[in-house]
Amino acid sequence: MIDLCLTAFLCLYLGLGGRKPFLWVLAYLYVDILAPQLISWGILSHIPTSLIFFTAAFAGWLFFDDKTDSRFTVRQGLLFLLLLYCGYTTLVADFPKEAWEKWSWVWKALIFSIFLPLTLRTRLRIEAALLVMVLSAGSIIIDGAIKTLAGGGGYGTLRFFVDNNTGLYEGSIISCVSIAIIPSILWLAKHGTIFPTDWRVKLFAAGLIFACLLIPVGTQARTGLICIGVLCVLYLRTAKHRILISAGMALAVLVAVPFLPKSYTARMNTIENNQADQSASTRLAVWGWTWDYAKQHPFGGGFNVYLANNLRFETTQAETSGSTTVVKTQVIQDGARAFHSSYFEMLGEQGFPGLALWLTIQLTGIVQMEMLRRRWAKRAGPDEQWQAPLAVALQLAHVIYMVGALFVGIAYQPFVLMLIGVQNGLWSYLKRVEPKLAGRVAQRRMMAVGTPALTA
Amino acid sequence: MVDIFALSIAHGLLVLAAWRLMSRDDLDSEGGPRPKFGSRRKPPLAAAPDDVAP
């Protein structure tokens, strides 16, 4: 049943794309985020769904779309450089077979991120891309949230649609992404034109945000809690009613804490007491190893070079009973542990040049969104109200991603690369339409000034 | 059951979004539809000699 419905859904998008080829771009966003071929057991799992829509999206743009408004931005150039550099390190990788495996999906995610802004030529397209991204991820989030409410959560045990740990189906990654998209949900609910604001849109947005907040509880990923904290602080920076919102946040925390499962609060306590936690100790050991490796191999070791690590570290745990404290030390030997941090993932795999390039791509995104916010925030025209809030939403998503990336290896996460694509699309679009819009506003002002004189 | 519910909500909205996008001209170009490739605007009809007032 699910299989037939998913196939019918994709056929519908494929068919409608014949009239509006941009729908193929949207369909690819959906396929790459939700991976329906993993959920399905029938037709979709046997055909290269992702490749079909990738080709359709690109061909649709190449043959049918108007390209006069498409612009190539500096950040797209940086992404292209990163792609070339990753290609080079894959050729000379320490673990060629494993490196080629990772390259097989990384190049696609990077190429699509470079390509996406070329298609985002209108405001509606930017909105549609964001909406499809939010709804596709929302599907996984709603599923996880309901299961969390029903008591099915737990570290590494919350099952989404599939028994798979890749892409957004991994607990820490979906925790980070679910918090990162909250500002975008708010933007879509307030400024959306596909689903204009009404009580149904507001109700769905509120429900989806609640579901997003439940995901870190359900997955018990500590990254998620840190991301929620960062979002709250950053949201207040640009919010209008700061005192009211911060009071609401405090109230929500007070109400929510008694309902949190004990296993969740116990795991969150390990953020503070990380010396006793093997997962945290492994991370520190891997990061130390990566730093040493990068000093010896400054140009990186290629994808999946973490397989070379062999770690030996200690965990200490203090147990106090009355006035006596016993400190237990345990020596742990481990190997081939993943980076558990995007920064160290880049450093180990792509070396210092790759890390510098990647950081430049990330930081320029945050800076560009800030520039857009400042440029559009004080404008009062009816066509000028959506730009600054969207820039803020994309900026917050990016900052939350960068915080989450401290503890999770998601340097090439396709969802985040799509987000970068949307940022580039918005930057390029606003740069292009600003003079036209300024002209229209000036004309309107002139008419407003001229009207009384004419009527007098 | 939960899976079907979650998939239905998101996919229902995605279908509705696609449907609404089909009727929006501003998806492909803003400020009115562009002339199709190869099409030319017809020149204004010249006034027929009979219409000219004596």
Interface residues (C-beta under 8 A of the other chain):
Chain A: M1 I2 C5 L6 F9 L12 Y13 L16 R19 K20 F22 L23 L26 Y30 I39 D65 D66 R121 T122 R123 L124 R125 A128 L131 V132 L135 S136 G138 S139 I140 I142 D143 I146 K147 A150 F161 I194 F195 F204 V433
Chain B: V2 D3 I4 F5 A6 L7 I9 A10 H11 L13 L14 V15 L16 A17 A18 R20 L21 M22 R24 D26 L27 D28 S29 E30 R34
